[in-house]
Amino acid sequence: MKKHTVQHLYPSFLGSDKMTVSVATGQNDYWPVYLSFGNVHNNIQCVHCNTVVLIAFLVIPKATKKYTDDPAFQKFKKQLFHTAMS
């Protein structure tokens, strides 16, 4: 008799959103990284009943005003973020 294996596909999503923390941190910017599954029913997902899990905080590097608008520094920040997310 043949044994059948059951395979499931669970879609998952990573998300991030900039958050500024100013209390006791000196106005640092963080990017919290969230994980959510794609097969959550809509009425449960709308209430956020533990459907999103915080998995990491990415710290964004800062520079002095002289280098804030520098294209090389902005490119570095973007590359750092995308490398950390991949």
N, CA, C and O atoms as CSV, one atom per row, in Angstrom:
chain,resi,resn,atom,element,x,y,z
A,1,MET,N,N,0.835,-1.181,0.000
A,1,MET,CA,C,0.000,0.000,0.000
A,1,MET,C,C,0.882,1.247,0.000
A,1,MET,O,O,1.857,1.333,0.745
A,2,LYS,N,N,0.525,2.203,-0.841
A,2,LYS,CA,C,1.281,3.450,-0.960
A,2,LYS,C,C,0.937,4.415,0.165
A,2,LYS,O,O,-0.229,4.588,0.520
A,3,LYS,N,N,1.963,5.033,0.715
A,3,LYS,CA,C,1.748,6.071,1.725
A,3,LYS,C,C,1.719,7.424,1.045
A,3,LYS,O,O,2.601,7.735,0.244
A,4,HIS,N,N,0.724,8.228,1.350
A,4,HIS,CA,C,0.608,9.569,0.791
A,4,HIS,C,C,1.042,10.589,1.831
A,4,HIS,O,O,0.653,10.520,2.997
A,5,THR,N,N,1.840,11.519,1.391
A,5,THR,CA,C,2.228,12.600,2.298
A,5,THR,C,C,1.409,13.836,1.963
A,5,THR,O,O,1.119,14.114,0.800
A,6,VAL,N,N,1.052,14.553,2.980
A,6,VAL,CA,C,0.265,15.766,2.813
A,6,VAL,C,C,1.215,16.954,2.900
A,6,VAL,O,O,2.022,17.054,3.824
A,7,GLN,N,N,1.110,17.834,1.944
A,7,GLN,CA,C,1.945,19.022,1.940
A,7,GLN,C,C,1.054,20.258,1.979
A,7,GLN,O,O,0.024,20.326,1.309
A,8,HIS,N,N,1.474,21.220,2.771
A,8,HIS,CA,C,0.719,22.464,2.909
A,8,HIS,C,C,1.616,23.637,2.550
A,8,HIS,O,O,2.825,23.616,2.782
A,9,LEU,N,N,1.010,24.634,1.993
A,9,LEU,CA,C,1.706,25.874,1.683
A,9,LEU,C,C,1.092,26.984,2.538
A,9,LEU,O,O,-0.099,27.279,2.430
A,10,TYR,N,N,1.921,27.595,3.387
A,10,TYR,CA,C,1.457,28.680,4.239
A,10,TYR,C,C,2.166,29.969,3.825
A,10,TYR,O,O,3.357,30.138,4.087
A,11,PRO,N,N,1.441,30.869,3.185
A,11,PRO,CA,C,2.084,32.132,2.804
A,11,PRO,C,C,2.391,32.971,4.039
A,11,PRO,O,O,1.591,33.037,4.972
A,12,SER,N,N,3.547,33.604,4.035
A,12,SER,CA,C,3.916,34.471,5.150
A,12,SER,C,C,4.396,35.804,4.593
A,12,SER,O,O,4.884,35.888,3.466
A,13,PHE,N,N,4.249,36.835,5.402
A,13,PHE,CA,C,4.601,38.189,4.991
A,13,PHE,C,C,5.506,38.831,6.037
A,13,PHE,O,O,5.276,38.704,7.240
A,14,LEU,N,N,6.525,39.513,5.564
A,14,LEU,CA,C,7.356,40.334,6.431
A,14,LEU,C,C,6.989,41.792,6.165
A,14,LEU,O,O,6.813,42.201,5.018
A,15,GLY,N,N,6.879,42.554,7.225
A,15,GLY,CA,C,6.549,43.963,7.080
A,15,GLY,C,C,7.376,44.796,8.028
A,15,GLY,O,O,7.889,44.296,9.028
A,16,SER,N,N,7.502,46.066,7.711
A,16,SER,CA,C,8.262,46.963,8.557
A,16,SER,C,C,7.711,48.370,8.421
A,16,SER,O,O,7.132,48.730,7.396
A,17,ASP,N,N,7.898,49.155,9.460
A,17,ASP,CA,C,7.416,50.522,9.462
A,17,ASP,C,C,8.318,51.330,10.390
A,17,ASP,O,O,8.661,50.872,11.480
A,18,LYS,N,N,8.697,52.515,9.967
A,18,LYS,CA,C,9.609,53.338,10.764
A,18,LYS,C,C,8.947,53.790,12.058
A,18,LYS,O,O,7.771,54.156,12.079
A,19,MET,N,N,9.727,53.757,13.140
A,19,MET,CA,C,9.229,54.167,14.446
A,19,MET,C,C,10.327,54.976,15.125
A,19,MET,O,O,11.475,54.537,15.189
A,20,THR,N,N,9.984,56.138,15.625
A,20,THR,CA,C,10.948,56.974,16.337
A,20,THR,C,C,10.751,56.810,17.827
A,20,THR,O,O,9.644,56.973,18.340
A,21,VAL,N,N,11.837,56.486,18.523
A,21,VAL,CA,C,11.796,56.310,19.969
A,21,VAL,C,C,12.631,57.420,20.574
A,21,VAL,O,O,13.833,57.511,20.322
A,22,SER,N,N,11.993,58.265,21.375
A,22,SER,CA,C,12.719,59.415,21.908
A,22,SER,C,C,12.958,59.325,23.411
A,22,SER,O,O,13.820,60.037,23.926
A,23,VAL,N,N,12.242,58.492,24.122
A,23,VAL,CA,C,12.380,58.417,25.571
A,23,VAL,C,C,13.628,57.609,25.908
A,23,VAL,O,O,13.709,56.425,25.581
A,24,ALA,N,N,14.576,58.226,26.544
A,24,ALA,CA,C,15.805,57.604,27.037
A,24,ALA,C,C,16.684,57.032,25.934
A,24,ALA,O,O,17.611,56.279,26.233
A,25,THR,N,N,16.429,57.358,24.674
A,25,THR,CA,C,17.266,56.816,23.603
A,25,THR,C,C,17.900,57.899,22.751
A,25,THR,O,O,18.723,57.594,21.888
A,26,GLY,N,N,17.547,59.129,22.966
A,26,GLY,CA,C,18.140,60.196,22.179
A,26,GLY,C,C,17.599,60.295,20.771
A,26,GLY,O,O,18.354,60.563,19.836
A,27,GLN,N,N,16.310,60.085,20.602
A,27,GLN,CA,C,15.637,60.253,19.302
A,27,GLN,C,C,16.199,59.308,18.241
A,27,GLN,O,O,16.582,59.750,17.158
A,28,ASN,N,N,16.251,58.025,18.543
A,28,ASN,CA,C,16.716,57.031,17.578
A,28,ASN,C,C,15.569,56.517,16.728
A,28,ASN,O,O,14.428,56.445,17.183
A,29,ASP,N,N,15.881,56.161,15.489
A,29,ASP,CA,C,14.887,55.583,14.588
A,29,ASP,C,C,15.078,54.075,14.526
A,29,ASP,O,O,16.194,53.580,14.365
A,30,TYR,N,N,13.982,53.365,14.654
A,30,TYR,CA,C,13.994,51.912,14.576
A,30,TYR,C,C,13.008,51.472,13.501
A,30,TYR,O,O,12.039,52.175,13.213
A,31,TRP,N,N,13.252,50.332,12.922
A,31,TRP,CA,C,12.327,49.714,11.981
A,31,TRP,C,C,11.941,48.366,12.569
A,31,TRP,O,O,12.695,47.403,12.432
A,32,PRO,N,N,10.773,48.271,13.229
A,32,PRO,CA,C,10.345,46.975,13.723
A,32,PRO,C,C,9.983,46.059,12.551
A,32,PRO,O,O,9.350,46.503,11.593
A,33,VAL,N,N,10.373,44.804,12.619
A,33,VAL,CA,C,10.086,43.830,11.564
A,33,VAL,C,C,9.016,42.880,12.093
A,33,VAL,O,O,9.184,42.259,13.143
A,34,TYR,N,N,7.912,42.775,11.350
A,34,TYR,CA,C,6.778,41.951,11.746
A,34,TYR,C,C,6.634,40.758,10.810
A,34,TYR,O,O,7.006,40.824,9.639
A,35,LEU,N,N,6.093,39.670,11.341
A,35,LEU,CA,C,5.787,38.480,10.553
A,35,LEU,C,C,4.299,38.195,10.690
A,35,LEU,O,O,3.745,38.231,11.789
A,36,SER,N,N,3.662,37.911,9.559
A,36,SER,CA,C,2.244,37.568,9.556
A,36,SER,C,C,2.021,36.464,8.536
A,36,SER,O,O,2.729,36.380,7.532
A,37,PHE,N,N,1.043,35.625,8.798
A,37,PHE,CA,C,0.687,34.564,7.863
A,37,PHE,C,C,-0.440,35.033,6.960
A,37,PHE,O,O,-1.301,35.804,7.384
A,38,GLY,N,N,-0.438,34.575,5.726
A,38,GLY,CA,C,-1.398,35.038,4.743
A,38,GLY,C,C,-2.727,34.319,4.767
A,38,GLY,O,O,-3.657,34.735,4.076
A,39,ASN,N,N,-2.849,33.252,5.540
A,39,ASN,CA,C,-4.099,32.497,5.532
A,39,ASN,C,C,-4.986,32.805,6.745
A,39,ASN,O,O,-5.806,31.977,7.141
A,40,VAL,N,N,-4.823,33.979,7.325
A,40,VAL,CA,C,-5.641,34.396,8.467
A,40,VAL,C,C,-6.953,34.969,7.928
A,40,VAL,O,O,-6.948,35.777,7.000
A,41,HIS,N,N,-8.067,34.549,8.510
A,41,HIS,CA,C,-9.374,35.023,8.060
A,41,HIS,C,C,-9.480,36.528,8.290
A,41,HIS,O,O,-8.940,37.051,9.264
A,42,ASN,N,N,-10.170,37.216,7.400
A,42,ASN,CA,C,-10.235,38.671,7.394
A,42,ASN,C,C,-10.794,39.259,8.693
A,42,ASN,O,O,-10.267,40.262,9.174
A,43,ASN,N,N,-11.829,38.676,9.266
A,43,ASN,CA,C,-12.402,39.264,10.488
A,43,ASN,C,C,-11.469,39.108,11.690
A,43,ASN,O,O,-11.571,39.873,12.649
A,44,ILE,N,N,-10.573,38.140,11.650
A,44,ILE,CA,C,-9.594,37.991,12.732
A,44,ILE,C,C,-8.424,38.941,12.510
A,44,ILE,O,O,-7.918,39.535,13.463
A,45,GLN,N,N,-7.992,39.089,11.262
A,45,GLN,CA,C,-6.858,39.944,10.952
A,45,GLN,C,C,-7.162,41.412,11.227
A,45,GLN,O,O,-6.267,42.162,11.615
A,46,CYS,N,N,-8.404,41.832,11.034
A,46,CYS,CA,C,-8.771,43.236,11.252
A,46,CYS,C,C,-8.674,43.636,12.720
A,46,CYS,O,O,-8.461,44.809,13.028
A,47,VAL,N,N,-8.827,42.686,13.621
A,47,VAL,CA,C,-8.755,42.998,15.048
A,47,VAL,C,C,-7.363,42.781,15.615
A,47,VAL,O,O,-7.137,43.053,16.794
A,48,HIS,N,N,-6.430,42.302,14.814
A,48,HIS,CA,C,-5.051,42.033,15.234
A,48,HIS,C,C,-4.993,41.081,16.425
A,48,HIS,O,O,-4.249,41.324,17.375
A,49,CYS,N,N,-5.747,40.035,16.384
A,49,CYS,CA,C,-5.741,39.023,17.448
A,49,CYS,C,C,-4.508,38.146,17.324
A,49,CYS,O,O,-4.604,36.998,16.888
A,50,ASN,N,N,-3.374,38.662,17.695
A,50,ASN,CA,C,-2.118,37.917,17.651
A,50,ASN,C,C,-1.810,37.375,16.266
A,50,ASN,O,O,-1.232,36.294,16.150
A,51,THR,N,N,-2.175,38.087,15.223
A,51,THR,CA,C,-1.873,37.642,13.867
A,51,THR,C,C,-0.558,38.222,13.375
A,51,THR,O,O,-0.036,37.777,12.352
A,52,VAL,N,N,-0.016,39.198,14.075
A,52,VAL,CA,C,1.252,39.821,13.704
A,52,VAL,C,C,2.224,39.613,14.855
A,52,VAL,O,O,1.896,39.865,16.014
A,53,VAL,N,N,3.430,39.147,14.521
A,53,VAL,CA,C,4.438,38.868,15.547
A,53,VAL,C,C,5.654,39.750,15.289
A,53,VAL,O,O,6.162,39.808,14.169
A,54,LEU,N,N,6.112,40.428,16.324
A,54,LEU,CA,C,7.321,41.225,16.229
A,54,LEU,C,C,8.522,40.289,16.290
A,54,LEU,O,O,8.678,39.545,17.257
A,55,ILE,N,N,9.377,40.321,15.259
A,55,ILE,CA,C,10.520,39.400,15.269
A,55,ILE,C,C,11.864,40.104,15.388
A,55,ILE,O,O,12.856,39.461,15.731
A,56,ALA,N,N,11.927,41.401,15.116
A,56,ALA,CA,C,13.214,42.104,15.211
A,56,ALA,C,C,13.010,43.609,15.217
A,56,ALA,O,O,11.963,44.116,14.815
A,57,PHE,N,N,14.038,44.314,15.684
A,57,PHE,CA,C,14.131,45.763,15.575
A,57,PHE,C,C,15.414,46.075,14.813
A,57,PHE,O,O,16.501,45.667,15.224
A,58,LEU,N,N,15.289,46.788,13.717
A,58,LEU,CA,C,16.465,47.231,12.978
A,58,LEU,C,C,16.755,48.675,13.356
A,58,LEU,O,O,15.868,49.526,13.289
A,59,VAL,N,N,17.984,48.953,13.750
A,59,VAL,CA,C,18.377,50.311,14.119
A,59,VAL,C,C,18.907,51.010,12.880
A,59,VAL,O,O,19.733,50.458,12.152
A,60,ILE,N,N,18.434,52.216,12.642
A,60,ILE,CA,C,18.853,52.988,11.484
A,60,ILE,C,C,20.003,53.902,11.901
A,60,ILE,O,O,19.867,54.652,12.868
A,61,PRO,N,N,21.146,53.856,11.184
A,61,PRO,CA,C,22.275,54.714,11.560
A,61,PRO,C,C,21.962,56.186,11.318
A,61,PRO,O,O,21.251,56.544,10.379
A,62,LYS,N,N,22.504,57.019,12.179
A,62,LYS,CA,C,22.320,58.466,12.046
A,62,LYS,C,C,23.639,59.115,11.663
A,62,LYS,O,O,24.714,58.544,11.848
A,63,ALA,N,N,23.531,60.313,11.129
A,63,ALA,CA,C,24.714,61.097,10.770
A,63,ALA,C,C,24.497,62.532,11.224
A,63,ALA,O,O,23.381,62.931,11.560
A,64,THR,N,N,25.557,63.283,11.230
A,64,THR,CA,C,25.418,64.697,11.546
A,64,THR,C,C,24.716,65.385,10.376
A,64,THR,O,O,24.606,64.820,9.288
A,65,LYS,N,N,24.248,66.593,10.609
A,65,LYS,CA,C,23.503,67.310,9.558
A,65,LYS,C,C,24.311,67.467,8.275
A,65,LYS,O,O,23.751,67.547,7.182
A,66,LYS,N,N,25.618,67.508,8.419
A,66,LYS,CA,C,26.478,67.678,7.254
A,66,LYS,C,C,26.315,66.517,6.269
A,66,LYS,O,O,26.382,66.719,5.056
A,67,TYR,N,N,26.101,65.297,6.790
A,67,TYR,CA,C,26.044,64.111,5.935
A,67,TYR,C,C,24.638,63.544,5.738
A,67,TYR,O,O,24.469,62.567,5.009
A,68,THR,N,N,23.644,64.132,6.367
A,68,THR,CA,C,22.286,63.599,6.266
A,68,THR,C,C,21.778,63.553,4.831
A,68,THR,O,O,21.157,62.569,4.430
A,69,ASP,N,N,22.028,64.581,4.065
A,69,ASP,CA,C,21.557,64.640,2.684
A,69,ASP,C,C,22.578,64.117,1.673
A,69,ASP,O,O,22.363,64.216,0.465
A,70,ASP,N,N,23.670,63.570,2.154
A,70,ASP,CA,C,24.691,63.027,1.270
A,70,ASP,C,C,24.160,61.786,0.548
A,70,ASP,O,O,23.714,60.847,1.207
A,71,PRO,N,N,24.195,61.757,-0.789
A,71,PRO,CA,C,23.673,60.609,-1.539
A,71,PRO,C,C,24.358,59.285,-1.183
A,71,PRO,O,O,23.720,58.233,-1.201
A,72,ALA,N,N,25.644,59.336,-0.861
A,72,ALA,CA,C,26.366,58.108,-0.495
A,72,ALA,C,C,25.837,57.543,0.829
A,72,ALA,O,O,25.681,56.330,0.974
A,73,PHE,N,N,25.562,58.431,1.793
A,73,PHE,CA,C,25.027,57.973,3.086
A,73,PHE,C,C,23.603,57.443,2.929
A,73,PHE,O,O,23.249,56.436,3.542
A,74,GLN,N,N,22.787,58.106,2.118
A,74,GLN,CA,C,21.419,57.631,1.891
A,74,GLN,C,C,21.435,56.269,1.200
A,74,GLN,O,O,20.632,55.400,1.539
A,75,LYS,N,N,22.326,56.073,0.250
A,75,LYS,CA,C,22.446,54.781,-0.423
A,75,LYS,C,C,22.883,53.702,0.569
A,75,LYS,O,O,22.375,52.581,0.543
A,76,PHE,N,N,23.835,54.055,1.446
A,76,PHE,CA,C,24.295,53.119,2.468
A,76,PHE,C,C,23.141,52.673,3.367
A,76,PHE,O,O,22.999,51.484,3.654
A,77,LYS,N,N,22.312,53.633,3.813
A,77,LYS,CA,C,21.178,53.289,4.681
A,77,LYS,C,C,20.198,52.358,3.973
A,77,LYS,O,O,19.710,51.400,4.573
A,78,LYS,N,N,19.906,52.635,2.696
A,78,LYS,CA,C,18.978,51.786,1.938
A,78,LYS,C,C,19.545,50.388,1.751
A,78,LYS,O,O,18.828,49.401,1.913
A,79,GLN,N,N,20.824,50.297,1.413
A,79,GLN,CA,C,21.440,48.991,1.227
A,79,GLN,C,C,21.483,48.202,2.533
A,79,GLN,O,O,21.268,46.990,2.533
A,80,LEU,N,N,21.756,48.878,3.633
A,80,LEU,CA,C,21.788,48.224,4.929
A,80,LEU,C,C,20.420,47.652,5.289
A,80,LEU,O,O,20.319,46.516,5.752
A,81,PHE,N,N,19.373,48.437,5.075
A,81,PHE,CA,C,18.022,47.988,5.374
A,81,PHE,C,C,17.637,46.770,4.513
A,81,PHE,O,O,17.135,45.772,5.030
A,82,HIS,N,N,17.876,46.865,3.208
A,82,HIS,CA,C,17.472,45.782,2.305
A,82,HIS,C,C,18.299,44.512,2.530
A,82,HIS,O,O,17.790,43.403,2.365
A,83,THR,N,N,19.559,44.670,2.901
A,83,THR,CA,C,20.387,43.504,3.207
A,83,THR,C,C,19.896,42.825,4.483
A,83,THR,O,O,19.853,41.597,4.561
A,84,ALA,N,N,19.528,43.621,5.476
A,84,ALA,CA,C,19.033,43.046,6.732
A,84,ALA,C,C,17.693,42.335,6.531
A,84,ALA,O,O,17.407,41.355,7.219
A,85,MET,N,N,16.872,42.817,5.600
A,85,MET,CA,C,15.565,42.207,5.379
A,85,MET,C,C,15.632,40.967,4.484
A,85,MET,O,O,14.688,40.178,4.449
A,86,SER,N,N,16.725,40.796,3.774
A,86,SER,CA,C,16.793,39.622,2.880
A,86,SER,C,C,17.499,38.445,3.518
A,86,SER,O,O,17.633,37.393,2.894
